[in-house]
Structure formats: C-alpha cells, structure tokens
Amino acid sequence: MLKRPSNDLHEPAHKRRKHIDGSNDHGILNPSPAVASEDPALHLVQDLKELLGRVLADSDALTALGEEATQHAQRLQKALKACASSHSRLEQQNLILAPVKILSSWDVRVPFSEAIKLEFLKNNQPPPKPAIDASFGNICFIHKSTNKNYNRSEARDEVTYERLELLGDAYIELMATRIINSNFPLLPIGRQVQLREMVVKNDTLAEYSRHYGFDKEVQCTPAEKSQPKAWRKILGDVFEAYLAAVVLSDPESGFATAESWLTALWAPKLLELNAEMPTDGVTVKDGNIYDPKAKDKLQSRILSGNQSKLEYVEMGQAVHLKNIGQYRYTVGLYLTGWGYERKLLGVGQGRNKAEAGTWAAIEAKCRNGKILDDAEAKKNEYKRAKEEDSKKKE
C-alpha cells in the first residue's frame, strides 16, 4: 500500500526545498538572486518527478497500478529525468544572463601610472587572474567538439564555452576601448582602433591563455589541437569566456575587477605599441608632446642666414614593424654654427622621415636646452651687431 507522505511533502517542492549551499533546484550555484529560476511550471514538474519516484519505489503502489500503468509511469519518470538534465544544462548557460553593473565613468579603475608600479610588471609577469564563481565549473574550457555528434557547422545547445565567449568578446572590446581612450586621450581615433586590434586579436589572447595554463584545461578533440590556427582561435575564445565569467561572478563589481585585470595585463604591451606608433598629439616618454611645428620653431629660433645650419640625417635602415605593418625610421638632428660643429642635438623615430625629424627637434628642445639657449643668444648677438653696423654705414 502506498505510504502517506510526511506532512512536509504536502508543500510544493520549491517551498520546502532549502539549500544551505546556495545552489538552485538543479544543483547549480547561483552567482546572484537574479539567476534563480522562478518558473512555477518547473516546480510542478519537480513535484511530479518526486511523486513518481515514491510510487515506483513502493511495491504496494505498483501492485495497485498494474503492469501497464507501471510501465507508463517508468517511461514518464525517464522522460522527466531527461527534461531535468536538459534544463540543468540550460541553467548553466543562463548564468550569463545575470545583470552586470557597467561603470558609468570613462576613467578606468587602474590607470597605467599605477599599473606599471606593480611588482608583476617590474618582473615582466602578467598579473594573477581573478577567481570566478564555482558555479561556472569548467564551462569556460569545454569546446563543442567534445560532443560525440559534433558538427563544426551546427549550432547546438550543449554546455560549452560558446555563450560565455560571445559575451566575453563584447566585454573585451568595450574594455579595450575604455582603457585605450582613458590612457591615450590625445591619440587619434584611427590609431586607438589600431591599438585595440593589437590587444584583442587571437594571437594576443592565446598568449595570455597559455600563460595562465588555460591550454592545459581546454577540453576538445585532438584534431582541434593539431590545427595551429584553430587551436589559437580556441585559446583566444577561452580567454574571452573566462573574462565573461569574471564579470558575471560578481554582478556588482565584476566588470571593474575584469577591467582592472586587463588594464594591468595590457599596460606593457600598449605602452610598447604606442612607443612604436608615435603621431600627432601623443604623449611620449618624459612627458614630451608631439608638435608638428617643432622643426619650424627650432629653425626660427637659432638659424640666421649662412651663419648656422640644421641637418636632419637618417640613421641606419628603416625597421619593419611586422606586428603593426609599418616601418620605423630614425633621424638625427645636427647643428653646425655658433661655435658647434655637427653637434648632435636629438634623435627621433617615426613612421616616416618627416615625423622622425620632428621628434628629433622635440628631443633637441628637451635634452639640449642649454645648447639651444647658447645658440639663440649668439644668434641674437650676431643680429644686434649686424644692425649696428648697418646703422653706422647709414
């Protein structure tokens, strides 16, 4: 005979179920209350599944049901388990739907001025990765090829990193834009886009994935790993998935945490790339600002007739910067006159000779101010003497 359930079982499953571990009805940890499912239909299904379990475990109940009804009950129980399993997979993937607070300010959390002081940058080591909520498990590392019916061209609903990667891709583009815009505010938009592409491309992200050991955690078929381009893409995607998990692990401050991590992670590379890509209005080392009129200003300051001359001389061969598809030219600036013979005043680098020469003039002003002051004084003295001679002749 079917035993009467205890009083607490009269309540719906979703009311009597208490999770001291913070998990939801499917054993998935909830990173935020917003993720918890409130669908009453799912609770009714869970109640039915529990009731069937009690019935099929009671011999008296099975006798009362009869063979045919028992078989139907067993098939229903199996179908409900499959339904719960499917929902559990979707619940995991729906973790990415937790609302996330995006910073309203365009000031990044860790500006370069602070990031470059950190010990891991001094040692040329990337910063430690932020932790993610345990509810994500190993989802960040599961490639769709692990499914036995894997078809590269099909979109499936198995638990993989793809949904997180989609979100992480958007986050990383946004954060890169914010970080570059905040730290290089005078950089032309086109050049900001170039810098962003360099730090978000798969080669760069795959490099970070290897540093953090993500390549050892990825679950995929050997065939995927055997294709260098495909494997590099997977490692880049995994990094983006992990970034999304960092953001979603804390809807209140996860975005700030992830952005601070990327700021410190990208700082050395962005500073290096920007040094290789000088242009109008960019702040460079020692606070020097690019001034396109630097050569004209220097010339008017110290040149006078044939008494002196400035020479801009290319130094060595142009260097091809393969990582940005440009050349870097080096030009030296020499002064002859006012008591100096081919005195090197400054050296500049740029995308072309003209830009490199401009940087050389800027460096001359910053590095050899005393020489320029001396030359300018001698020029002014020469002009005064010449004017006095002209007056005497009159």
C-alpha positions in Angstrom: 0.0 0.0 0.0 1.2 3.5 -0.9 2.6 5.1 2.3 1.2 8.5 3.1 4.0 11.1 2.7 5.1 13.1 5.6 3.5 16.5 6.3 6.3 18.5 4.8 5.8 16.8 1.5 2.3 18.4 1.2 4.1 21.6 0.4 5.3 22.2 -3.2 8.9 21.2 -3.8 10.1 24.7 -4.4 8.8 25.9 -1.0 10.1 23.0 1.2 13.5 22.9 -0.5 16.1 24.7 1.4 19.6 24.9 0.0 22.2 25.7 2.6 24.9 25.6 -0.1 23.3 28.3 -2.1 22.5 26.0 -5.0 19.3 26.1 -7.1 16.9 23.2 -7.8 19.4 21.7 -10.2 22.5 21.8 -8.1 23.9 24.9 -9.8 25.3 27.6 -7.6 23.6 30.9 -8.1 26.0 33.8 -8.5 23.2 36.2 -7.9 19.5 36.1 -7.0 18.7 37.3 -10.5 19.8 33.9 -11.8 17.5 31.8 -9.7 14.6 30.3 -11.7 11.1 31.4 -10.6 9.2 29.3 -13.3 6.3 27.6 -11.4 5.9 25.1 -14.2 9.4 23.7 -13.5 8.5 23.3 -9.8 5.4 21.4 -10.7 7.5 19.1 -12.9 9.9 18.6 -10.0 6.9 17.7 -7.7 5.7 15.2 -10.2 9.1 13.6 -10.6 9.4 13.2 -6.8 5.9 11.7 -6.6 6.6 9.2 -9.3 9.8 8.2 -7.5 7.9 7.4 -4.4 5.2 5.5 -6.2 7.7 3.3 -8.2 9.6 2.6 -5.0 6.5 1.3 -3.2 5.6 -2.4 -4.0 2.0 -2.0 -2.9 1.6 1.0 -5.1 3.0 -0.9 -8.1 0.5 -3.8 -7.4 -2.4 -1.3 -7.3 -1.2 0.3 -10.6 -0.9 -2.9 -12.6 1.8 -3.8 -15.1 0.7 -1.4 -18.0 0.3 1.6 -15.8 3.6 0.9 -14.1 5.4 0.8 -17.5 3.8 4.1 -18.4 4.9 5.6 -15.1 8.5 4.3 -15.6 8.6 5.9 -19.1 7.3 9.2 -17.7 9.9 9.1 -15.0 12.7 8.6 -17.5 11.3 11.4 -19.7 11.2 13.8 -16.7 14.8 13.0 -15.8 15.9 13.8 -19.3 13.9 17.1 -19.1 15.6 18.0 -15.8 19.0 17.2 -17.3 18.3 19.4 -20.3 17.1 22.2 -18.1 20.2 21.9 -15.9 22.4 22.4 -19.0 20.4 25.5 -20.0 20.5 26.7 -16.4 24.3 26.6 -16.5 24.4 28.5 -19.7 21.9 31.0 -18.5 24.3 32.1 -15.8 25.5 34.6 -18.2 22.2 36.4 -18.0 22.9 37.8 -14.5 22.6 41.7 -14.6 26.0 43.3 -14.6 26.8 46.8 -13.4 28.8 48.6 -16.1 31.0 51.5 -14.9 29.5 54.8 -15.9 32.7 56.8 -15.7 35.3 56.7 -18.6 38.1 56.6 -16.0 39.5 53.1 -15.8 40.0 51.5 -12.4 43.8 51.0 -12.7 45.4 53.7 -14.8 48.8 52.9 -16.3 50.5 55.3 -13.8 49.6 52.9 -11.1 49.6 49.6 -13.0 53.3 49.9 -14.1 54.3 50.3 -10.5 53.0 46.8 -9.6 55.6 44.1 -8.9 54.4 41.7 -11.6 55.0 44.4 -14.2 58.5 45.1 -12.9 59.2 41.4 -13.3 57.6 41.4 -16.8 55.0 38.9 -15.4 51.3 39.2 -16.2 49.1 39.8 -13.1 47.4 36.8 -11.4 44.0 36.1 -12.9 40.8 36.9 -10.8 38.9 34.0 -9.4 35.5 33.0 -10.9 32.4 31.7 -9.1 32.4 27.9 -8.5 29.0 27.7 -10.3 30.8 28.1 -13.7 32.8 24.9 -13.0 34.8 24.1 -16.2 32.3 25.6 -18.6 34.9 28.1 -19.8 37.1 25.3 -21.1 34.6 23.0 -22.8 34.8 23.1 -26.6 31.8 21.9 -28.7 33.9 19.2 -30.3 33.6 17.2 -27.0 30.0 16.3 -28.1 30.0 12.9 -29.9 27.7 14.2 -32.6 29.9 17.3 -33.1 29.4 19.1 -36.4 31.5 22.2 -36.9 28.8 23.9 -38.9 25.9 23.2 -36.5 24.9 25.3 -33.5 24.0 23.1 -30.5 22.7 23.7 -27.0 25.3 21.5 -25.1 27.2 23.2 -22.3 30.3 24.8 -23.9 32.1 28.0 -23.6 30.5 29.5 -26.6 27.8 31.5 -24.9 30.4 32.9 -22.4 32.8 33.6 -25.2 30.1 35.6 -27.1 29.6 37.8 -24.1 33.3 38.0 -23.3 34.1 39.1 -26.8 31.8 42.1 -26.4 33.2 42.9 -22.9 36.8 42.7 -24.1 36.1 45.1 -27.0 34.4 47.6 -24.7 37.1 47.4 -22.0 39.9 47.8 -24.6 38.2 50.8 -25.9 37.8 52.3 -22.4 41.3 51.6 -21.4 42.9 53.0 -24.5 40.7 56.0 -24.6 41.5 56.8 -21.0 45.2 56.4 -21.2 45.8 57.8 -24.6 43.1 60.6 -24.8 45.0 62.6 -27.4 45.6 59.7 -29.7 43.6 59.9 -33.0 40.7 57.6 -33.2 42.1 55.6 -36.0 45.3 54.9 -34.0 43.2 53.9 -31.0 41.4 51.4 -33.1 44.8 50.0 -34.3 46.0 49.6 -30.7 42.7 47.9 -29.7 43.0 45.4 -32.6 46.5 44.5 -31.4 45.5 43.6 -27.9 42.2 41.8 -28.6 43.4 39.7 -31.5 43.5 35.9 -31.1 47.3 35.8 -31.1 47.5 38.1 -28.1 44.7 36.4 -26.1 46.1 32.9 -26.9 49.4 34.1 -25.5 47.7 35.1 -22.2 45.7 31.8 -22.2 49.0 29.8 -22.3 50.5 31.9 -19.5 47.5 31.2 -17.2 47.5 27.5 -18.1 44.2 27.6 -19.9 45.7 25.4 -22.7 46.0 22.6 -20.3 42.4 22.8 -19.1 40.7 23.0 -22.5 38.5 20.0 -23.4 38.4 19.4 -27.1 39.3 16.7 -29.6 43.0 16.1 -30.6 42.0 17.2 -34.2 41.3 20.7 -32.9 44.7 20.9 -31.2 46.5 19.6 -34.3 45.4 22.6 -36.4 47.6 25.6 -35.3 45.1 28.3 -36.5 42.1 26.5 -35.0 43.9 25.9 -31.7 45.0 29.5 -31.5 41.3 30.6 -32.0 40.1 28.2 -29.3 42.7 29.6 -26.8 41.6 33.2 -27.7 37.9 32.2 -27.2 38.6 30.5 -23.9 40.3 33.7 -22.6 37.2 35.7 -23.6 34.9 33.1 -21.9 36.9 33.3 -18.7 36.7 37.1 -18.8 32.9 36.9 -19.1 32.9 34.5 -16.1 34.9 37.0 -14.0 32.4 39.8 -14.8 29.4 37.6 -14.1 30.8 36.1 -10.9 30.1 39.5 -9.2 27.3 41.5 -10.9 28.1 44.5 -8.7 31.8 44.8 -9.2 32.8 42.1 -11.6 33.1 44.5 -14.5 35.5 46.7 -12.6 37.6 43.7 -11.5 37.9 42.4 -15.0 38.8 45.8 -16.4 41.4 46.3 -13.7 42.9 43.0 -14.6 43.0 43.8 -18.3 44.5 47.2 -17.6 47.4 45.8 -15.8 47.7 42.9 -18.3 47.7 45.2 -21.3 49.7 48.1 -19.9 53.2 46.9 -21.0 52.0 45.9 -24.5 50.1 49.1 -25.1 53.0 51.3 -23.9 55.3 49.4 -26.2 53.0 49.5 -29.2 52.3 53.2 -28.7 56.1 53.9 -28.5 56.3 52.2 -31.9 53.5 54.3 -33.3 54.2 58.0 -32.5 51.8 60.5 -34.1 50.3 64.0 -33.6 49.2 64.8 -30.1 50.5 61.6 -28.4 52.2 62.0 -25.0 55.5 60.2 -25.2 58.2 59.3 -22.6 59.3 62.1 -20.2 56.1 64.0 -21.0 57.1 65.2 -24.4 54.2 66.1 -26.7 54.3 65.8 -30.4 54.4 69.2 -32.1 54.2 69.1 -35.9 55.7 72.7 -36.0 58.7 71.8 -33.8 61.2 72.0 -36.8 59.9 75.4 -37.9 60.1 76.8 -34.3 63.7 75.5 -33.8 64.8 76.9 -37.2 63.4 80.4 -36.5 65.0 80.3 -33.0 68.7 79.6 -33.9 69.2 80.0 -37.7 70.3 83.2 -39.3 71.5 83.4 -42.9 74.6 81.3 -43.6 75.9 81.5 -40.1 74.4 78.2 -39.0 72.5 75.2 -40.3 70.5 72.3 -39.0 70.8 68.9 -40.7 68.3 66.0 -40.4 70.2 62.8 -41.2 68.7 59.3 -41.5 70.4 56.9 -39.1 70.6 53.4 -40.3 67.9 51.5 -42.2 64.2 51.7 -41.6 62.9 48.9 -39.4 59.9 46.9 -40.5 57.4 46.5 -37.6 55.7 43.3 -38.6 53.3 43.3 -35.7 51.7 46.6 -36.9 52.5 46.5 -40.6 54.6 49.7 -40.6 58.1 51.0 -40.8 60.1 52.9 -38.2 62.6 55.5 -39.3 65.3 57.0 -37.2 66.6 60.5 -37.8 69.4 62.5 -36.1 69.5 66.3 -35.8 72.9 68.1 -36.1 73.8 71.7 -35.5 76.7 73.4 -37.2 77.4 77.0 -36.3 77.5 79.4 -33.3 80.7 77.5 -32.1 79.4 74.0 -32.8 80.4 71.5 -35.5 77.9 68.8 -36.4 76.7 68.7 -32.8 74.1 66.0 -32.3 71.1 67.7 -30.7 68.5 64.9 -30.8 67.3 61.6 -32.3 63.8 60.9 -33.3 61.8 57.9 -34.6 58.6 57.9 -36.6 56.6 56.2 -39.4 58.4 58.3 -42.0 61.5 60.6 -42.2 59.5 63.8 -41.7 57.8 62.5 -38.5 61.2 61.2 -37.2 62.8 64.5 -37.9 60.0 66.3 -35.9 60.7 64.0 -33.0 64.4 64.8 -33.2 63.6 68.5 -33.0 61.4 67.9 -30.0 64.1 65.9 -28.3 66.7 68.6 -29.0 64.5 71.1 -27.2 64.0 68.8 -24.2 67.5 67.3 -24.0 69.8 70.1 -25.1 68.1 73.2 -23.9 71.3 74.8 -22.8 72.9 74.4 -26.2 69.9 75.9 -27.9 69.8 78.8 -25.4 73.5 79.4 -26.1 73.0 79.2 -29.9 70.0 81.5 -29.7 72.0 84.1 -27.6 74.8 84.1 -30.1 72.3 84.5 -33.0 70.7 87.5 -31.2 74.1 89.0 -30.5 75.1 88.5 -34.2 71.8 90.2 -35.3 72.4 93.2 -33.0 76.0 93.6 -34.2 74.8 93.4 -37.8 72.1 96.0 -37.2 74.6 98.3 -35.5 76.9 98.0 -38.5 74.0 98.9 -40.8 73.2 102.0 -38.8 76.9 103.1 -38.8 77.0 102.8 -42.6 73.9 104.9 -42.9 
